[in-house]
Amino acid sequence: MSTPREQLEADRHRLAHEVPRLRVAARKHRTLSGRVKRLRSRIKRRRGTIMDMNRPIGTRALSAAATQLGKTETSGPNDAPWLRAMEADLVRAGSSLSWMIPDNPYCGMGVLWSWLKAGIRFPDNWVGTTNILSAAGQTFSERNGRKFKLVRVAPEQAKPGAIVVFDFVPGTGADHTGLARGALRSGEMPTREFNTSPSNSGSQANGGGVFDRTRPRSLILGVLNVVPA
């Protein structure tokens, strides 16, 4: 029978031989664990992409706009880092903007950016809001190749994400735009708007932030649904 010292030496000898093998196994385990984590992350992203593609495209535009909710101008009139970032997204997507933040109101830019994030790049001149309703009937392609068209509808038929044009000063024409969160009900429409005020106090067409609002029918000049062509 071996003595405790002999057993200790035997264990030390065994450990000396096992350590290199165990280190190799540990490295392989870490490598495999990393691969599994990356694969799971990739699957999660692709699942999210597929789920996003299956959502109504207007809902996707509204979700994009929701990421900016509550943000306000922080660098002066019509200027903030988040506005500069939105503008940069549009430029990278190929928009040839004839205006730049901070020189102009950005309600139209917010609509363009929200729909760009949903997959459709609408005409650059929409930033002026007065040209939007004239685009009824036009067809556009989503980035994955599907075709969509703009259809002018009554406010009661607005789908989530529909483009809404407002006339805050009766008789002066289009002076503001936003996104419908739903159809007109009981004479009011829930909206999501860029460059407005959080309440009826302050400018409604150049208010300085991104807010959810509820607008009466009397202020709505027109509504465009984006539907499959």
Order of alpha helices (4+ residues) and beta strands (2+ residues): alpha-alpha-alpha-alpha-beta-beta-beta-beta-beta-beta-beta
